Amino acid sequence: MEQGGKRKAEASGRDGDDKRTKTKKQWQVPRKNGRDNEPARAMQPGDSGIFATCIKGKEGKCVGELRDLFTEYAGLLYGAATGDDQQDDDGAAEDIEKRLEAEIASIKKPSTAHLFSPVKIDVQCVVFFKTVAPVDPVGLVSRICEDAVANPQRKRTRTVKRLVPMTMMGRASAEGLEKVANEVLAPHFHTEPISLRTYAIRTNIRNHSILKRDDIINQVASLVGTPHTVDLKNYDHLILVEVYQNICGVSVIDRRFEELKRYNLSEIFEPTAKESTQAVNGDSVSLPLLLDGYAALKDGRGGLSPRMGYRHSAGPISMSITTKPVRSVDRATVMKVAGAVLKSSNIQVESYHGCLYRTFLLRAKDDTFCLMKCMPHPSIRLMRLEDDQLATEAAVLRLLDRRDDIAPAVVDYQAASSTLGTSYLISGPFTGTVLGTSSSPLSGERRQTLDRSIGRHVSRLATLTGRAFGPLLRPYTQSWAQCFGALLESVLRDAEDCLISLPYDAVRLSIRKHASALDKISEPQLTLLGAAGDDNVAFDPRSHRLTSLLDYGTAIWGDPMMSDYLRKPSKAFLVGYGERIVDDSDARIRQLLYILYHAVYSIVEQCIRPQADDDSGVARRSLTTALRCLVTLPVP
């Protein structure tokens, strides 16, 4: 009977110790173009490619947009190399069977070169595409950006921001960097006949801790060699060095880099900055104003503006500025200039490392000293908000003259010195000891006495008011929300330049959402954004009271609560400050926004100018906490 029926399944197939777990078979449907869409495994020495930043969480969409964009331009620039050359003969009838066979053969074994391959990297908002010959990453990216500038209405991407081409990549070591740099730099700097070139070097380091920024700059500069010179503003060539994990890449870009918005497609299609005309070495060029960037947050009726840009508001005041290339300052020249200004031949010059700008202590025979500040070394990169701190400090000190008994005076300020080759400011005289250089740190009652005197000084500064919010030299708006948004946007653009992973959209959304709380501040007051720190304090070692602050260059017309002195003030400071800090919902929102600003600033500063005491981890935690709190708080 069993022979005529169905065969029974074996018992081991259902029960028993060797029972197998049934699973569904995962069927994978091949994508279009087969393995052309498969991401490459990793970057390797000898590769070339293109980094790109994008909107957070849109990395996959960014890859798709760039693949289409690169493929289209590769067809325009390199023709048949893309494999898109198909015969289109309307008059010839081709056998259908042969067509199918040819299509199947092309799927099984593609005959065209695989020009672009996406590589997965462990950094948010950043993607990478490998390229192969005949693709030139610099030429390709330049052509894309040139077309975008020529026709900004034809927006091709929605999630892509900045493109960073890499001509060649190698091992992230001193030897690997030297090998790659020699090959990439040779056509631009070492081809006979050698002609004088000016250059600048910009670096970006991600997920890497061996090579340091200063070491990279010094090594690349030595490989460029003479007779070429450094010029950070008016360079002929810009050398980009990107370091990611164990790979470093180098490329050389021409002077059109700034005209093409630093290869930022998002900035080209939707510019966030107004521009003013500045005179540079006699030529008129278009440069963004210091605080342009984040548009007015409100339109003329008080509602949120749906787009970046100033609406129904007076823009920042245009200024004509003449700049000259900055060169390094040597001690002998400093002594010569200081002796002529102070009218003394017996001056001791000491380098002081507590300030961003290159600073010298000028000590005379008595116990007083003056400070001479010059532009930083050409290898030091400045953020957008740091460009005019010397002029700002000179303006503050003149404003405080005869109004504050402990503020120093302007001894001499030169916007452009032919002797030094850069601008400089001499202020003083200062008395007492710099707290950052004191051999015995203050503690207990002594520190409280100093904090109370600092609080009184900062409070007196806040009594000075301006006609509008904004930079001290050119306030431009009656809206504190607009001014704060511009300040923060300036720092965010510095972060985008460095390809720093940040929650850009969340930060910008928080400003738009809570603009009304910021606009509760209606009176522009003198505010020091970044003055807190022992290196900025001179005090009397006997009375333990403040004799002066050393740096006033970060002053703006704004909300005093934004000062870094009020981020985590001591009780003694608040006693000296003497004003009751408002504690309501609007004030808490503003405090969180200011924490957010200082956190982003700290992250970008550490990336641009790495310090031994890296606090970027603390800053990122502060940023995350502030964003979470701002999300939960209701809109006033």
Phi, psi and omega in degrees: 000324183291335182291328181276343181266188180283145179286132180286147176289146180292146184299326182292345180281343181241316183239182176101173184289332183263029180299132181262143179278127180282134176227149177283139178284130182275107179273134179246124179271122181298138179281169179297141181069015173059232186283002176297334183266357181284132180291143176292153187289313184197164174281143182231153174303138183096348179286161168231162182178193185221122169278152176212138173261155184210178177292142182300135179082357183247027183299318179296316178297322179297318179300315179297318179295318182290323179300315179294318182294313180297319181297318180297313182288330175297323176296322179290320187272326188240002172061237189293349182296340181277347180083014182264005181280103181245142179283135180230084182251101184292335185274349184256134177264122183254144181295131183297322181299318180294323178298315180296317180298319180294322180292318178296319180296323180290330177288316182292321183218089183299137182262353182263155180288143178270096190280327186229129179226118178290143179240129180281127178233154187270053177222127178295146174068014180228134175231164181219139176241125169285148175232154176231163180302142012266017184291129171255109185304317181294314179297320180295311181294320178299316180296319179299314182289324177298315178295323179294320178293320181291329183221071184291345179288337182268080183282124185259340183228153179246330185253344184282139176247267186259142175251136180231102182282144177237114182292319181205149182233152180210189179293141179278071177215168180300319180292317180295319178296319179297318181296314182291315183297319179302318183288321183283323184283333187307310182297337185263330187238338190240015179273131179286143353284138183283126177243153183296130177231145170258148184212162173227156181235130176232135183237156173214130185238128179226134175053043182209141184228004183271300179284133178257154186301312181297322179295320179297313182298314181296319181293315180294320179297321178293327179287329175294313174071188180272160004271014184287148184233159180274135173211106187287341183259307186250058183278154171276323180226141174250125180261117178261132176234118179246130178239124177226117182053244183257019183234139174234146180232151181226141173211158180238127185238148181276184187290351179288356182306316180290320179298328180269026175057035179057036179061032179263099182297322179299320179289327179291314184285322181228077183298137181255001184236137167285161182234148175235158181268126176242148177266116181242112181054036176089347181257144180269121179229163181259118181231144179290142174295159187304313187253009173290155177150291180272124189293175173300132184280344182232148174270186185295341182262001177095357178271167180290134178280131185283355183218160177288150179124154182279130177234130177053039179214151177284128182285175178299152181288132178283143179229145175259118185235134176256123182242156177229154178303139182267135175239164181293145182258130179257159186297322182298318179293321178300316179297322180296312181292315181297319179297322180290321181288313183276355178056051179210141178260358182245071182238131176267130181251123179235135176287139179237129188253019181267000183239157178293311179285152181295122191235141178233138172271125180253102185260133176261192182290325180281191184275003180270164176210159175243162176247135173242118181249132178236170175299148181296170175302145182305337180281348181275124181270134179256148173279168184300323183282356185255003188291325188239036183291329178296312179296322178296315181296319177300319180293320179295314182296323176291326178292324182276351182302125180070008176248341181221123188286346182252001178278139178288169178254163175275110177282316178198137175223127178234119179291336178206110181256125178288333180288312181275338184078015181200169176283157178207160178224129173247121181235158180149194356280151176255147175237162178089204186236142175285126185300323182292340181254003181292136182290328180241112181295147179282147178210164176064224184296328179297316179292323178296321177298317179295316180298322178296319180291325176295318178300319178295321181293314180296324178294320178294325177299322183289348177284345177278129184240154179245178182274342181201165178278151175134194178302148183300324184280336183208069175297145191220358185215151175267003181250119177290328177298317179295317181294314180296319177299321178293320177300311182292322180295325177299318179291321179296324178291326173297321179295320178294325177300325182268004181058039179280136179281112179218154175282071188303313183296319180295321179295312182293324178295323180298322179294314180296321184293321187250030180297326183295325178293324178291323183284000171290341175277113186249346183247117178290123180239155181292122187228130174265111184289317185225072183241349183288143179142144181297331180291348184253012186239125169250133185222161177277118183292348179268311182269346181060035178248157180294132172260330176181156165272150183268340187222121176242016187288346181264016183288142173219170168268109184199214180260118181303336179295344180279347180300142179292346174294333183258011176289307177224069185286147174283164179297322179295321178299315181296325176297315178291325180298320167077359180248139178285121181283127182297136180235085175224183185296319180295318180295322178294322178296315180298319180298319178294321178295323179289323174299318178300315180299309183295327178293313179297317179300317181296320180296314181293318180298320180294326178289318183285317181230081184301137178244159180296319179270075183291118178246019181294331177295317176296319180297320179294322177294321177296319179298314180297316180296316180298317179296318179297318180293320180294329178292321184280335182287138178287154177287128181301000000 
